[in-house]
Amino acid sequence: MPPKVKYELTDLGRSLITPLTLLADWAFENRPAMEQARLGYDKEHSGPAK
């Protein structure tokens, strides 16, 4: 019989579920704005074309 390992979150680890879910939701909702900001920054800071 192969060895088994049981993984389980601690109470401290479980306390991160809500904040991480909120952060993931925020990132998903704001992805288009973040992409536009990145493109604008890259355009402004790309330097002279080679």
PDB file of N, H, CA, C and O in Angstrom:
ATOM      1  N   MET A   1       0.845  -1.181   0.000  1.00  0.00           N
ATOM      2  CA  MET A   1       0.000   0.000   0.000  1.00  0.00           C
ATOM      3  C   MET A   1       0.890   1.243   0.000  1.00  0.00           C
ATOM      4  O   MET A   1       1.775   1.369   0.846  1.00  0.00           O
ATOM      5  N   PRO A   2       0.658   2.176  -0.957  1.00  0.00           N
ATOM      6  CA  PRO A   2       1.498   3.386  -1.010  1.00  0.00           C
ATOM      7  C   PRO A   2       1.249   4.286   0.197  1.00  0.00           C
ATOM      8  O   PRO A   2       0.157   4.297   0.765  1.00  0.00           O
ATOM      9  N   PRO A   3       2.276   5.035   0.577  1.00  0.00           N
ATOM     10  CA  PRO A   3       2.089   5.953   1.711  1.00  0.00           C
ATOM     11  C   PRO A   3       1.072   7.027   1.360  1.00  0.00           C
ATOM     12  O   PRO A   3       0.926   7.397   0.195  1.00  0.00           O
ATOM     13  N   LYS A   4       0.379   7.519   2.358  1.00  0.00           N
ATOM     14  H   LYS A   4       0.497   7.219   3.304  1.00  0.00           H
ATOM     15  CA  LYS A   4      -0.618   8.571   2.181  1.00  0.00           C
ATOM     16  C   LYS A   4      -0.230   9.778   3.019  1.00  0.00           C
ATOM     17  O   LYS A   4       0.351   9.660   4.099  1.00  0.00           O
ATOM     18  N   VAL A   5      -0.569  10.932   2.488  1.00  0.00           N
ATOM     19  H   VAL A   5      -1.040  11.028   1.612  1.00  0.00           H
ATOM     20  CA  VAL A   5      -0.339  12.174   3.221  1.00  0.00           C
ATOM     21  C   VAL A   5      -1.654  12.935   3.240  1.00  0.00           C
ATOM     22  O   VAL A   5      -2.307  13.092   2.209  1.00  0.00           O
ATOM     23  N   LYS A   6      -2.028  13.395   4.393  1.00  0.00           N
ATOM     24  H   LYS A   6      -1.497  13.267   5.230  1.00  0.00           H
ATOM     25  CA  LYS A   6      -3.255  14.175   4.519  1.00  0.00           C
ATOM     26  C   LYS A   6      -2.860  15.634   4.764  1.00  0.00           C
ATOM     27  O   LYS A   6      -2.187  15.954   5.744  1.00  0.00           O
ATOM     28  N   TYR A   7      -3.295  16.510   3.850  1.00  0.00           N
ATOM     29  H   TYR A   7      -3.841  16.250   3.054  1.00  0.00           H
ATOM     30  CA  TYR A   7      -3.042  17.941   3.991  1.00  0.00           C
ATOM     31  C   TYR A   7      -4.316  18.625   4.463  1.00  0.00           C
ATOM     32  O   TYR A   7      -5.422  18.278   4.049  1.00  0.00           O
ATOM     33  N   GLU A   8      -4.136  19.590   5.326  1.00  0.00           N
ATOM     34  H   GLU A   8      -3.237  19.873   5.662  1.00  0.00           H
ATOM     35  CA  GLU A   8      -5.293  20.305   5.858  1.00  0.00           C
ATOM     36  C   GLU A   8      -4.864  21.723   6.228  1.00  0.00           C
ATOM     37  O   GLU A   8      -3.784  21.932   6.779  1.00  0.00           O
ATOM     38  N   LEU A   9      -5.719  22.687   5.919  1.00  0.00           N
ATOM     39  H   LEU A   9      -6.596  22.518   5.471  1.00  0.00           H
ATOM     40  CA  LEU A   9      -5.435  24.061   6.318  1.00  0.00           C
ATOM     41  C   LEU A   9      -5.614  24.225   7.825  1.00  0.00           C
ATOM     42  O   LEU A   9      -6.500  23.628   8.438  1.00  0.00           O
ATOM     43  N   THR A  10      -4.761  25.036   8.386  1.00  0.00           N
ATOM     44  H   THR A  10      -4.041  25.520   7.888  1.00  0.00           H
ATOM     45  CA  THR A  10      -4.932  25.402   9.786  1.00  0.00           C
ATOM     46  C   THR A  10      -5.997  26.499   9.873  1.00  0.00           C
ATOM     47  O   THR A  10      -6.452  27.012   8.850  1.00  0.00           O
ATOM     48  N   ASP A  11      -6.384  26.847  11.079  1.00  0.00           N
ATOM     49  H   ASP A  11      -6.015  26.430  11.910  1.00  0.00           H
ATOM     50  CA  ASP A  11      -7.326  27.961  11.253  1.00  0.00           C
ATOM     51  C   ASP A  11      -6.736  29.244  10.668  1.00  0.00           C
ATOM     52  O   ASP A  11      -7.454  30.042  10.065  1.00  0.00           O
ATOM     53  N   LEU A  12      -5.436  29.440  10.847  1.00  0.00           N
ATOM     54  H   LEU A  12      -4.853  28.792  11.337  1.00  0.00           H
ATOM     55  CA  LEU A  12      -4.780  30.625  10.302  1.00  0.00           C
ATOM     56  C   LEU A  12      -4.841  30.600   8.777  1.00  0.00           C
ATOM     57  O   LEU A  12      -5.128  31.622   8.154  1.00  0.00           O
ATOM     58  N   GLY A  13      -4.579  29.465   8.181  1.00  0.00           N
ATOM     59  H   GLY A  13      -4.346  28.635   8.687  1.00  0.00           H
ATOM     60  CA  GLY A  13      -4.668  29.345   6.728  1.00  0.00           C
ATOM     61  C   GLY A  13      -6.087  29.572   6.232  1.00  0.00           C
ATOM     62  O   GLY A  13      -6.290  30.252   5.226  1.00  0.00           O
ATOM     63  N   ARG A  14      -7.059  29.015   6.921  1.00  0.00           N
ATOM     64  H   ARG A  14      -6.894  28.463   7.738  1.00  0.00           H
ATOM     65  CA  ARG A  14      -8.460  29.214   6.534  1.00  0.00           C
ATOM     66  C   ARG A  14      -8.860  30.678   6.639  1.00  0.00           C
ATOM     67  O   ARG A  14      -9.742  31.133   5.910  1.00  0.00           O
ATOM     68  N   SER A  15      -8.224  31.417   7.536  1.00  0.00           N
ATOM     69  H   SER A  15      -7.508  31.048   8.128  1.00  0.00           H
ATOM     70  CA  SER A  15      -8.574  32.834   7.685  1.00  0.00           C
ATOM     71  C   SER A  15      -8.184  33.649   6.448  1.00  0.00           C
ATOM     72  O   SER A  15      -8.634  34.785   6.294  1.00  0.00           O
ATOM     73  N   LEU A  16      -7.364  33.090   5.577  1.00  0.00           N
ATOM     74  H   LEU A  16      -6.999  32.167   5.702  1.00  0.00           H
ATOM     75  CA  LEU A  16      -6.967  33.788   4.347  1.00  0.00           C
ATOM     76  C   LEU A  16      -7.941  33.570   3.201  1.00  0.00           C
ATOM     77  O   LEU A  16      -7.871  34.284   2.201  1.00  0.00           O
ATOM     78  N   ILE A  17      -8.834  32.618   3.312  1.00  0.00           N
ATOM     79  H   ILE A  17      -8.890  32.038   4.124  1.00  0.00           H
ATOM     80  CA  ILE A  17      -9.720  32.294   2.195  1.00  0.00           C
ATOM     81  C   ILE A  17     -10.531  33.503   1.752  1.00  0.00           C
ATOM     82  O   ILE A  17     -10.565  33.812   0.561  1.00  0.00           O
ATOM     83  N   THR A  18     -11.179  34.186   2.670  1.00  0.00           N
ATOM     84  H   THR A  18     -11.152  33.935   3.638  1.00  0.00           H
ATOM     85  CA  THR A  18     -12.019  35.332   2.302  1.00  0.00           C
ATOM     86  C   THR A  18     -11.208  36.476   1.704  1.00  0.00           C
ATOM     87  O   THR A  18     -11.580  36.977   0.643  1.00  0.00           O
ATOM     88  N   PRO A  19     -10.105  36.919   2.341  1.00  0.00           N
ATOM     89  CA  PRO A  19      -9.357  38.017   1.730  1.00  0.00           C
ATOM     90  C   PRO A  19      -8.771  37.645   0.360  1.00  0.00           C
ATOM     91  O   PRO A  19      -8.750  38.481  -0.544  1.00  0.00           O
ATOM     92  N   LEU A  20      -8.300  36.414   0.196  1.00  0.00           N
ATOM     93  H   LEU A  20      -8.317  35.735   0.930  1.00  0.00           H
ATOM     94  CA  LEU A  20      -7.743  36.020  -1.097  1.00  0.00           C
ATOM     95  C   LEU A  20      -8.823  35.916  -2.164  1.00  0.00           C
ATOM     96  O   LEU A  20      -8.578  36.230  -3.329  1.00  0.00           O
ATOM     97  N   THR A  21     -10.007  35.481  -1.778  1.00  0.00           N
ATOM     98  H   THR A  21     -10.206  35.226  -0.831  1.00  0.00           H
ATOM     99  CA  THR A  21     -11.120  35.430  -2.721  1.00  0.00           C
ATOM    100  C   THR A  21     -11.501  36.838  -3.160  1.00  0.00           C
ATOM    101  O   THR A  21     -11.748  37.075  -4.342  1.00  0.00           O
ATOM    102  N   LEU A  22     -11.550  37.769  -2.216  1.00  0.00           N
ATOM    103  H   LEU A  22     -11.349  37.576  -1.255  1.00  0.00           H
ATOM    104  CA  LEU A  22     -11.851  39.161  -2.549  1.00  0.00           C
ATOM    105  C   LEU A  22     -10.794  39.748  -3.485  1.00  0.00           C
ATOM    106  O   LEU A  22     -11.128  40.457  -4.434  1.00  0.00           O
ATOM    107  N   LEU A  23      -9.521  39.454  -3.218  1.00  0.00           N
ATOM    108  H   LEU A  23      -9.250  38.879  -2.447  1.00  0.00           H
ATOM    109  CA  LEU A  23      -8.445  39.946  -4.067  1.00  0.00           C
ATOM    110  C   LEU A  23      -8.552  39.356  -5.477  1.00  0.00           C
ATOM    111  O   LEU A  23      -8.397  40.076  -6.463  1.00  0.00           O
ATOM    112  N   ALA A  24      -8.813  38.066  -5.571  1.00  0.00           N
ATOM    113  H   ALA A  24      -8.939  37.482  -4.769  1.00  0.00           H
ATOM    114  CA  ALA A  24      -8.953  37.427  -6.885  1.00  0.00           C
ATOM    115  C   ALA A  24     -10.139  38.015  -7.647  1.00  0.00           C
ATOM    116  O   ALA A  24     -10.038  38.271  -8.846  1.00  0.00           O
ATOM    117  N   ASP A  25     -11.248  38.227  -6.968  1.00  0.00           N
ATOM    118  H   ASP A  25     -11.330  38.019  -5.994  1.00  0.00           H
ATOM    119  CA  ASP A  25     -12.420  38.835  -7.614  1.00  0.00           C
ATOM    120  C   ASP A  25     -12.098  40.240  -8.110  1.00  0.00           C
ATOM    121  O   ASP A  25     -12.476  40.613  -9.221  1.00  0.00           O
ATOM    122  N   TRP A  26     -11.400  41.018  -7.284  1.00  0.00           N
ATOM    123  H   TRP A  26     -11.093  40.714  -6.381  1.00  0.00           H
ATOM    124  CA  TRP A  26     -11.021  42.377  -7.672  1.00  0.00           C
ATOM    125  C   TRP A  26     -10.127  42.342  -8.914  1.00  0.00           C
ATOM    126  O   TRP A  26     -10.337  43.108  -9.855  1.00  0.00           O
ATOM    127  N   ALA A  27      -9.135  41.457  -8.914  1.00  0.00           N
ATOM    128  H   ALA A  27      -8.965  40.835  -8.150  1.00  0.00           H
ATOM    129  CA  ALA A  27      -8.209  41.368 -10.041  1.00  0.00           C
ATOM    130  C   ALA A  27      -8.953  40.969 -11.314  1.00  0.00           C
ATOM    131  O   ALA A  27      -8.682  41.517 -12.383  1.00  0.00           O
ATOM    132  N   PHE A  28      -9.873  40.035 -11.215  1.00  0.00           N
ATOM    133  H   PHE A  28     -10.092  39.589 -10.348  1.00  0.00           H
ATOM    134  CA  PHE A  28     -10.643  39.606 -12.384  1.00  0.00           C
ATOM    135  C   PHE A  28     -11.488  40.760 -12.925  1.00  0.00           C
ATOM    136  O   PHE A  28     -11.528  40.990 -14.134  1.00  0.00           O
ATOM    137  N   GLU A  29     -12.154  41.477 -12.038  1.00  0.00           N
ATOM    138  H   GLU A  29     -12.121  41.291 -11.056  1.00  0.00           H
ATOM    139  CA  GLU A  29     -13.020  42.584 -12.447  1.00  0.00           C
ATOM    140  C   GLU A  29     -12.225  43.750 -13.033  1.00  0.00           C
ATOM    141  O   GLU A  29     -12.718  44.462 -13.908  1.00  0.00           O
ATOM    142  N   ASN A  30     -11.008  43.944 -12.559  1.00  0.00           N
ATOM    143  H   ASN A  30     -10.607  43.366 -11.849  1.00  0.00           H
ATOM    144  CA  ASN A  30     -10.211  45.088 -12.977  1.00  0.00           C
ATOM    145  C   ASN A  30      -9.140  44.753 -14.006  1.00  0.00           C
ATOM    146  O   ASN A  30      -8.323  45.608 -14.347  1.00  0.00           O
ATOM    147  N   ARG A  31      -9.135  43.528 -14.502  1.00  0.00           N
ATOM    148  H   ARG A  31      -9.799  42.834 -14.225  1.00  0.00           H
ATOM    149  CA  ARG A  31      -8.108  43.119 -15.454  1.00  0.00           C
ATOM    150  C   ARG A  31      -8.063  44.015 -16.696  1.00  0.00           C
ATOM    151  O   ARG A  31      -6.974  44.424 -17.098  1.00  0.00           O
ATOM    152  N   PRO A  32      -9.202  44.336 -17.319  1.00  0.00           N
ATOM    153  CA  PRO A  32      -9.115  45.210 -18.497  1.00  0.00           C
ATOM    154  C   PRO A  32      -8.451  46.560 -18.187  1.00  0.00           C
ATOM    155  O   PRO A  32      -7.640  47.047 -18.976  1.00  0.00           O
ATOM    156  N   ALA A  33      -8.786  47.152 -17.061  1.00  0.00           N
ATOM    157  H   ALA A  33      -9.444  46.757 -16.421  1.00  0.00           H
ATOM    158  CA  ALA A  33      -8.181  48.443 -16.695  1.00  0.00           C
ATOM    159  C   ALA A  33      -6.688  48.281 -16.414  1.00  0.00           C
ATOM    160  O   ALA A  33      -5.897  49.153 -16.774  1.00  0.00           O
ATOM    161  N   MET A  34      -6.297  47.187 -15.781  1.00  0.00           N
ATOM    162  H   MET A  34      -6.940  46.480 -15.488  1.00  0.00           H
ATOM    163  CA  MET A  34      -4.879  46.953 -15.512  1.00  0.00           C
ATOM    164  C   MET A  34      -4.109  46.750 -16.812  1.00  0.00           C
ATOM    165  O   MET A  34      -2.989  47.242 -16.950  1.00  0.00           O
ATOM    166  N   GLU A  35      -4.697  46.029 -17.766  1.00  0.00           N
ATOM    167  H   GLU A  35      -5.607  45.629 -17.654  1.00  0.00           H
ATOM    168  CA  GLU A  35      -4.042  45.818 -19.055  1.00  0.00           C
ATOM    169  C   GLU A  35      -3.872  47.134 -19.803  1.00  0.00           C
ATOM    170  O   GLU A  35      -2.823  47.383 -20.396  1.00  0.00           O
ATOM    171  N   GLN A  36      -4.903  47.976 -19.775  1.00  0.00           N
ATOM    172  H   GLN A  36      -5.755  47.773 -19.293  1.00  0.00           H
ATOM    173  CA  GLN A  36      -4.804  49.283 -20.432  1.00  0.00           C
ATOM    174  C   GLN A  36      -3.730  50.143 -19.769  1.00  0.00           C
ATOM    175  O   GLN A  36      -2.965  50.818 -20.457  1.00  0.00           O
ATOM    176  N   ALA A  37      -3.668  50.121 -18.456  1.00  0.00           N
ATOM    177  H   ALA A  37      -4.289  49.572 -17.897  1.00  0.00           H
ATOM    178  CA  ALA A  37      -2.651  50.895 -17.743  1.00  0.00           C
ATOM    179  C   ALA A  37      -1.255  50.388 -18.093  1.00  0.00           C
ATOM    180  O   ALA A  37      -0.338  51.187 -18.282  1.00  0.00           O
ATOM    181  N   ARG A  38      -1.085  49.077 -18.181  1.00  0.00           N
ATOM    182  H   ARG A  38      -1.830  48.428 -18.028  1.00  0.00           H
ATOM    183  CA  ARG A  38       0.212  48.504 -18.534  1.00  0.00           C
ATOM    184  C   ARG A  38       0.610  48.896 -19.952  1.00  0.00           C
ATOM    185  O   ARG A  38       1.757  49.269 -20.199  1.00  0.00           O
ATOM    186  N   LEU A  39      -0.336  48.812 -20.881  1.00  0.00           N
ATOM    187  H   LEU A  39      -1.267  48.509 -20.681  1.00  0.00           H
ATOM    188  CA  LEU A  39      -0.046  49.203 -22.265  1.00  0.00           C
ATOM    189  C   LEU A  39       0.328  50.673 -22.353  1.00  0.00           C
ATOM    190  O   LEU A  39       1.261  51.037 -23.069  1.00  0.00           O
ATOM    191  N   GLY A  40      -0.399  51.523 -21.626  1.00  0.00           N
ATOM    192  H   GLY A  40      -1.157  51.227 -21.045  1.00  0.00           H
ATOM    193  CA  GLY A  40      -0.084  52.950 -21.613  1.00  0.00           C
ATOM    194  C   GLY A  40       1.293  53.217 -21.031  1.00  0.00           C
ATOM    195  O   GLY A  40       2.048  54.031 -21.563  1.00  0.00           O
ATOM    196  N   TYR A  41       1.621  52.543 -19.953  1.00  0.00           N
ATOM    197  H   TYR A  41       1.007  51.882 -19.521  1.00  0.00           H
ATOM    198  CA  TYR A  41       2.942  52.704 -19.342  1.00  0.00           C
ATOM    199  C   TYR A  41       4.031  52.239 -20.310  1.00  0.00           C
ATOM    200  O   TYR A  41       5.023  52.936 -20.521  1.00  0.00           O
ATOM    201  N   ASP A  42       3.837  51.058 -20.893  1.00  0.00           N
ATOM    202  H   ASP A  42       3.031  50.491 -20.721  1.00  0.00           H
ATOM    203  CA  ASP A  42       4.838  50.526 -21.821  1.00  0.00           C
ATOM    204  C   ASP A  42       5.049  51.467 -23.006  1.00  0.00           C
ATOM    205  O   ASP A  42       6.179  51.679 -23.446  1.00  0.00           O
ATOM    206  N   LYS A  43       3.950  52.031 -23.519  1.00  0.00           N
ATOM    207  H   LYS A  43       3.032  51.858 -23.161  1.00  0.00           H
ATOM    208  CA  LYS A  43       4.057  52.949 -24.652  1.00  0.00           C
ATOM    209  C   LYS A  43       4.837  54.191 -24.265  1.00  0.00           C
ATOM    210  O   LYS A  43       5.663  54.679 -25.035  1.00  0.00           O
ATOM    211  N   GLU A  44       4.572  54.700 -23.074  1.00  0.00           N
ATOM    212  H   GLU A  44       3.900  54.303 -22.448  1.00  0.00           H
ATOM    213  CA  GLU A  44       5.222  55.921 -22.608  1.00  0.00           C
ATOM    214  C   GLU A  44       6.700  55.699 -22.252  1.00  0.00           C
ATOM    215  O   GLU A  44       7.511  56.617 -22.376  1.00  0.00           O
ATOM    216  N   HIS A  45       7.048  54.494 -21.815  1.00  0.00           N
ATOM    217  H   HIS A  45       6.390  53.748 -21.715  1.00  0.00           H
ATOM    218  CA  HIS A  45       8.401  54.239 -21.330  1.00  0.00           C
ATOM    219  C   HIS A  45       9.191  53.262 -22.214  1.00  0.00           C
ATOM    220  O   HIS A  45      10.149  52.643 -21.749  1.00  0.00           O
ATOM    221  N   SER A  46       8.800  53.125 -23.459  1.00  0.00           N
ATOM    222  H   SER A  46       8.022  53.628 -23.836  1.00  0.00           H
ATOM    223  CA  SER A  46       9.476  52.144 -24.312  1.00  0.00           C
ATOM    224  C   SER A  46      10.788  52.659 -24.884  1.00  0.00           C
ATOM    225  O   SER A  46      11.596  51.860 -25.357  1.00  0.00           O
ATOM    226  N   GLY A  47      11.023  53.949 -24.858  1.00  0.00           N
ATOM    227  H   GLY A  47      10.366  54.598 -24.474  1.00  0.00           H
ATOM    228  CA  GLY A  47      12.266  54.506 -25.396  1.00  0.00           C
ATOM    229  C   GLY A  47      12.205  54.578 -26.910  1.00  0.00           C
ATOM    230  O   GLY A  47      11.193  54.233 -27.521  1.00  0.00           O
ATOM    231  N   PRO A  48      13.286  55.025 -27.504  1.00  0.00           N
ATOM    232  CA  PRO A  48      13.301  55.157 -28.965  1.00  0.00           C
ATOM    233  C   PRO A  48      13.261  53.788 -29.645  1.00  0.00           C
ATOM    234  O   PRO A  48      13.812  52.808 -29.145  1.00  0.00           O
ATOM    235  N   ALA A  49      12.597  53.751 -30.790  1.00  0.00           N
ATOM    236  H   ALA A  49      12.149  54.547 -31.197  1.00  0.00           H
ATOM    237  CA  ALA A  49      12.513  52.498 -31.558  1.00  0.00           C
ATOM    238  C   ALA A  49      13.870  52.206 -32.179  1.00  0.00           C
ATOM    239  O   ALA A  49      14.603  53.118 -32.561  1.00  0.00           O
ATOM    240  N   LYS A  50      14.191  50.929 -32.273  1.00  0.00           N
ATOM    241  H   LYS A  50      13.596  50.188 -31.962  1.00  0.00           H
ATOM    242  CA  LYS A  50      15.476  50.514 -32.856  1.00  0.00           C
ATOM    243  C   LYS A  50      15.314  50.183 -34.307  1.00  0.00           C
ATOM    244  O   LYS A  50      16.284  49.813 -34.968  1.00  0.00           O
TER     245      LYS A  50
END
